[in-house]
């Protein structure tokens, strides 16, 4: 399974929008609505604070990833979001994408990574635990309770 990461821009933002909206259960957990608007996608992915990517398997877009290299609150790199297209859940795309991304982190000199999972996102917590992440604290993002997870990365 060959994967590649392409930066999200105005020309391919509609693909990220489709991936996001293929996950209505997550959207309801995060903001109470089953879908997101294109303006919400622009606000999330087309800004200069994070690196936002479409993840392709061969020629098929399978996921999006939003990465903050340096969180000013704690100095650590954070995955703000990794979302697999709903039609590709439980097929290994998420694990493969994360493993490839982790290799890219190591190449860039990072030694750890953090992320937050919505408290009620059971499948998300299970996925990140399988990827080797460990709980370190509870927090809130906006109005949502989240579990903060971290992982040491190494070559």
WOBELJO-V889587 format. One line per field, one symbol per residue. phi: phi as a letter, one per 30 degrees, with the letter a starting at -180 (. if undefined). burial: I if it has 24 or more other C-alpha atoms within 12 Angstrom, else O. A space follows every 50 residues. Layout:
phi = ???
burial = ???
This chain:
phi = .dbbccedbedcedddeddeddbdddedddbibdbcdddddeddccbcdb ccbcccchccdcabbbbcdbdddbicdbddabbceedcdibjdddddddd ddddddedjdcabbabceecdddddddddddjdbdbacabbiccdbcdbb adcad
burial = OOIIIIIIOOOIIIIIIIIIIIIOIIIOOIOOOOIIOOOOIOOIIIOOOI IIIIIIIOOOIIIIIIIIIOOOOOOOIIIIIIIIIIOOOOOOIIIIIIOI IIOOIOOOOIOIIIIIIIIOOOOIIOIIOOIOIIOOOOOOOOOOOIIIII IOIOO
